[in-house]
């Protein structure tokens, strides 16, 4: 055994080559399945988890965290993993019920009418709405809500939907860094490094607003979005939309707003209340179910079990890597190559994780690198490295069409409703430029926060 930055890790020479090879092969095959568009990524994660569990249990590999001293099915899923899954499930239920009551549709139509149908104003307003919804709910739901309405509005106003969808996709990554619940990488890394909701908001929200402005500066001239030639005609067209069309019950609508507000306040004051974010999410979900009058059968039918199963498989697989000390080994190698200067090390992590997140799903990157960075960083470095990982995973997910789930959702909506596709070249040309600008600004932002003593 020897120490790295105050952390005691297993000496790489003591690693069991057979155990490491088997688990790493399973891990690699699972990743190939996850990034392969022809293969279901949830199925890939579950197959990888099952294979890793069988191998580890059969080989009777030691595990100090297990009561028996050996790896078991129970020891491969930790309490912290269950807490993350509970937080995600609770948030999904709250968002789903609020969405079914028409809350988000109502807000989106109001924003549409406020734009008066002006193409440039519409781009800005819908972009800002996507940012806000990404921050308050999550970026996948935000893209589904705003993206669907965008297609409808563009058809009615005779506008090309591509610039609007691309801008909104960019805003999901900007909004995704604003609150702890905005994106799954935020949840995973924040839970690992124990970052509370208010701290996340204070550090993440300003950068989210800055990157939103940068996106507008890039995309408006890039897509040559002009003011409306006939403003009155465009205004009359958007006035035809009815914000109450998706609201089936005013009572359910009002209750959803109240519960949503209470839950957000619960997230903000969770530390003062002495409860976890997972407990707030679950409590909010239960309250939303009770006040909505919907049956549990309906809720469970609507719940995205694919996403939940994906996380279960992914967490088991990451814990399997930990059991055979692969994560410790990577931490040792990473600690050896990172410079001693904290800011330079954080900058390297930011850009490296961004690139990896553009190639592989950013959720997977967050789950894999969270424990590694926790091992590598000293106590004084943990916050800085955590934020480098959070920003990198979110912004890097916007580099390619497969980097973030919100991108997959947005492009799918565009294709299903219009038949138009945004290829890799067009996506990287537009989003890649925005991401490059964001990473430069984020590097400066981290340096400023470090100088001001935030880390």
N, C-alpha and C positions, 0 to 999 in steps of 0.2 A: 504493500500500500504506500502511496505517496500523495502529497498535497499539491493542489493547484489553486492558487489565489485563496487559500484558506479553506478549500473544500477537499475532503479526503476522498480519493477515487481509487478504483481498482487498477492495479498495474496492468497495462495492456498485454504484457508477456504471459500473464496468468490466465488470459482468456482461453476458454475451451474452443478450439478451432471448429470442432464438429457442431457444437451448439450454435456458435455464431454463424457459421456457414448456412445451416438449415434455416434459422430464423431470418437471416438476411435474404436468402433466396425467396422465402415466402413473402417477405416485405417487398422485395423488388417486383415480383410477379403481381402482387396486389396493386402496386403503384401503376404498373403497366396497364392493368385492368381498369383502374380509376381514370387514367388520362385517355384511354382508348374510347372514342365516341361511339364505337359499335358495341361496347360492352357496358352493362349497367354497373355504375360505380358503387351502388349500395350492395349489389350482389358480390362485387369484387372485394369490398371491405369485409363482408360477412364470411366469405370463403377464406380470406386471409386470416381472420380471427379464429375461425374453427380449425384451420390447418395448424396455426401457431400453437393453439391450446393443446391440441392432440399431441403434437411433437413434444412440447415442454412437459406435459404430464407423463407421457410415455417414457421420456428420458429421466424422469425423477430429478429434475434440476432443482437445486436448492434455492429457496426464497425466504429471506429473513423476515419478510412482512407476513408470511403465511403462518397460521397457528401450528400446522404440521411440520413446518420447516422445509417443505417442498412446494413447488408450484401446483396450484389447484385452479379450478375454474373460477372460484370465488376470489382468489388473490390477484387475478388478472383484470379485475374491474375495481378500482379504488373508489372511496367515498367521494373524493373530489370530482371524479369523472361523473358519478351519479348526480352530483350537485349541478354540474354544468348541463347535463341532460335535462334535469328538472327545470332549470332556468329557461332553457330553450323551449321545452314543452309548454310551460306556463305562458311564455311570451307568444308562442304560436296560437294558443287558444284565445288569448286576449285579442290579438290582432284579427283573428278569423271572425270572432263574434262581432267585434267593432266594425269590421268590413261588411259583414252580412247585414248589419243594421243600417248601412248606407252612410256612415260617418265620413269615410274617406272620399267616397264618390261625391258627396255633398260639398266637401271642401274643394275638391278638384274642379267641379263645375263653377263654383264661386270664383276661383282663381281664373278660370277660362273667361268668364264674363268680365272680370276686372281688366283683362288684357284688351278687351273690345275687339278682339280678332286681329290686332296688328301683329304681323309675323315676327318682328323683332321683339316686341313686348311679350308675345306669347312664349318665345324661346326663353327669355329671361324669367318670366313668371313660372313656367312649367319646370324650368331648371331649378329654381329656388324651392318650388313645392317638392320636387324629388329629393332635394337636399334635406328639407325639414322632415319629410316622412321617413327618409332613411335614418335620420337621427332619432326620431321618436319611436318608430316601430322597428323596421329592419329594411335593408336595402333590397331584398328580394320582393317583399310585399310592396315597397314603394315603386319598384319598376313595374310590377303587375298592375297597380292602380293607375299610375300616371301614363304608363306606356299604352295601355288599352284606350284610355281617353284621348291620348295624343293621336292615335291612328284615326279615331272617329272624328276628331276636330279637324285634322288635316284633310280628310276626305270632304268634309262639309265646306272647308275654306279653300279647297283646291290648292293645297300646299304639299310639297315633297316631305314625307314624314322622316326620311333618313337623318337630316341634320338635327331634328328634334330628338329622335331616339338616341343618336350618338351623344348628344349633349346630356341627355338624362342619364345615360349609362355612366358618363363621366361624373355626374353629380351623385350617383349612388356610392362611388368610391370616396368622394369628398365628404358626403354626409355620413359615410361609414366610419369615419374617425371621430365623430363629434360626441357620441355618448357610448357608454359601455355596452348597451344592448343594440347598437346600430348594426353590428356585423358579428358573425360567429367567431372570427379570429380575435375580436376584441374580448369576447366572453372568455374564450379559452386562455388567452395570455393574461388577462386581468385576474382571473381566478388563480392562475399559477403564481402570479407575483403579488396578489392581494391588493390590487388597485381598487379603491372604492369609487362609487358613481360620481360623486362631486369632484374628486381629483381628476377623474377622466374628463369630465365636462370642462373644467378650468383649462386643461392642457389641450384637449382635442378640439373643442369648439372653435377657438380663434383660428386655428390652422384650417379647419373645414371651410370657414367663411372666406379666408384668404385664397384657398385653392378654387373655390367657386368663382370668385372674381377673375382669377387667372384663366379659367376655362372659358368664361364669356369673352374675355379679351382675345383669346385664340380662335374660338369657334365662330363668332359673329362675322368677322372679316373672311375667315376661311370658307364659310358656306355662302358668303355674300347675301346675308339676310337683310333685306331692305324694309323700310316702312311701307305700310299699305298704300296702294295707289287710290283706292276708294274706301276710306276709313268707315264711312257710314254704312256701306254695304256689308263690310266685314262685321261691324257691330251688330247689325240686324241678324246676321247668320248665327252668331254665338248666343244671341238673346233667345234663340229658338230652343236652346238646351234647357232642360228642367232639372234643377238641383235636387228636387224632391222625388224624382222618378224612381230612385233606388231605395227610398225610405218607405218601408212597408208599414212601420208602426212608429209614430212620433214618440210614444212612451219608451220603446226599446232604444230608439235613437238617443233620447236624452239620458237614459240610464247608462248607455255605452260610453257617452262622453264623460259622465260623472266617474264611473269606475276607471276609465282610462286615465283621468286626471288624478284620482286617488293612487293608482298604481305607480304613476310617474313620480308623485310626491313620495311614495314609499321607497322607490329606488334612490331618490335624492337624500332622504333622511334615514336610510337603512342602518348606517353606522351608528347614528345617535339612538336609534331604536333598539340596537343590539341584535338585529336579525340579518340573515344572509339575503343576498339578492335572489337566490333560488326560492327562499321562503316567501319573499315579496311577490315574485312572479306566480308562484303556485297559489298564494292567497288571492291575488288579483284575478287569476283564472277561475278559481272557485266562486268568487264574488260575481264575476262576469257571467258565469253559467247560471247561478241562482237568480240574478236579476233579469237575465234574458229570457228565462222560462224555457230554454231549450233543453231537450233530453240529452243525457250522456251519450246515448247511442248515436245521436246526430253529431255531437261534438267529436267523438272518436272516429266516426266515418270520415269527417272532414280533415282530421289531423294528418299532417304529413309524416306518416310512419316511415316512409322511405328515408327521410332525413334523420329521424331518430335512430333507425337501424344502422344507418351509415356511421353515425357517431359511436354507437356501441361497438361496431366492428373496428373502427379506427382506434378507439381508446384501448381496446384489448390488444391490438397489434402494437401500438406504441409501448404499452406496458410489457409486452413480450420482448421488445428490444431492450427495455430497461433491465429485465430480469437476467439476460445474458450479458449485460454490461456494454452493449453496443453504444448506448447513449453516453455512458461515461467515457468510452474510448473516443467518441467524436468530440466530446467536451475537452478532453485532454489535447487532442490535435488542434482544435479551434483556439484553445488558450495559448498554445505554443506559437501560432502564427499571427494572432491579433497583436497589434502594437500596444505598448504600455500606455500611450496617451489615450485617455478615456474618450475624448471627442472623435479622434481619428478611428478608434475601434468601433464606436457607435456608427460612424459614417459608413464604414466598410460593411457592417451588419445591415444597415438600412438598404444600401444598394444591392448587396448580395441577396438578401431575402426578397427584395422587390423582383429581381430577375428570376429567382427560383419560383416565386409565386405566379409569375407570368407563364411559366412552363407547366407547373403543377397547380392543382386546385389550392387556393390560398388557405383554405380550412385545414388541409392536410399539412401544409408547411407550418402553420401556427401550432398544430398539435404536436408536430415532431420537434420543432425548435424551442418551444416553451420550456420543457424540462432541461434541454441542453444549455440554454442561456442561464437558467437558474443555477446550474452547476458551475458554469464558467465565471459568472459575475461575482465580485465581492459585494458586501452589503451596500457599499456606497455606489456601486455601479449598476445594481439591479434595476432601479427605476429607469435610468438612462437606456440600458440595453432593452428593457421591456418596451419602451416607447419607440425605439428604433425598429423593433420587430413588429409592433402594431402598425406603425406608419408604412413600413416596408410591405407587409402582407396585404394591407388594404390597397395601397397605390399600385403595387406590383400586379395585383389581380386584374387591373385595368389595362395591362399591356397587350394581352391577347384575348381572343373571344372565349377561351376556356379557362382563363385565370380566375374568374369570380363567378359564382352562381347567378348573380344579378345580370351579368353580361349574357349568359346562356338564356336566361328568361327573356330579356329585352329583345335579343335577336330572334328568338322563337316567336314572340308576339308579332314582330314586324313581318316575318315570313308567313305565319299562319293567316294573318289578316290582309296582307297585300301581295304576297308572293315574291317580295323583294328580298334579296340577300345582301348582307354586308360581309365581304370576303376578308380573309386574313390581311391581305395587303392594304385594303381600305381602312380596316379597323386599326391596324398598327400605325398607319400614316396619320390618322386623326387622334386616336387615344394615346398612341405612343408619344406624340409630340407633347400632349397635355401632361402625360405621366413624367416625361423628362423634366418639364418645367416645374412640376410639383416636387420632384425629388430634389432638385436644386434648392427650391424654396424651403423644403423640409430640412435639408442639411443645415441651412442658415438658421432656421427656426430652432433646431436642437442646440446649436451653438449658443444662441441667445439665451435659451432657457437654462443652459448649463452655467453661463456667466452670471445669470440672475439668481442662481442658487436653488432652482427648482429640483435639481437632481443631486 
